[in-house]
Amino acid sequence: MNTRRSCLVCALALSVSPLALAQEPRHEAPKKPPAHALVGGVEILSENEASDLALPRQKYPAIKFFSSKDFFAQYPDRSKTPSGLYLLDTGLVPKQLSEILLRNNLAWGPNGTLVNHKGEKAVLLVGYKLIAVKKKQGSLRHDLFEWLAPSRAHAASPFPLEWVSAWYSWSDDEGFCRSITASTGADAWGPVVDSSGDRVHTNIQQIEAYANAAGTPSDQLCENCAWQTATATANFGCFWPAHEGGEWGWADTKDGSFNWAYSW
């Protein structure tokens, strides 16, 4: 996503490049997202190919699907955007949808609206990417000692790596006190392990999740882990309505011969 938008009153921007600073000075220069290409996997674009890692669209008729270009052209001012959940540049509903709503303190309201913890209508923008791993990384351990030992090949454990997913979300509070919240998450998935269709997470070599809200960053990196999230919130104060801002981030995942970064 490479769309830029700004305005004097209640403005937001979304870009992978440096953004306009908020009203108050910020402390970190924007970091550059990873530039490497997808290696060892293929991006899944259709619900039919997404297995259980995309929720059925028919169960969520209130979700609005947009390209980022069309969304920002139609709704340049977030304070005038109709309440609801907008999925940008994807046809897949994230498996982590409940987690994303919870992290943003949002819940479904009447007629497909979203409401925050104060009961006020809200807008949430979400992106989602799903990668099928071509060569299954790692293998099942056969005894307790092998389960506890680190993978000698730095491959997924204790289950093979079959999928990697990444998502982002951002929302803003345009009430009396204003703020912007941006989040990025990534998950490493193993196989379905039972007749109920339950899929397990599996640990991979490295996951980094980075989120930046108007110059307020959160950078989370872990090794030998199955998921990672980063959430950043920029507070602009109360009463004074004018501010500028922006949100961006990325997820960077590595495991053996598999390498993928998703920037938004």
Order of alpha helices (4+ residues) and beta strands (2+ residues): beta-beta-beta-alpha-beta-beta-alpha-beta-beta-beta-alpha-beta-beta-beta-beta-beta-beta-beta-beta
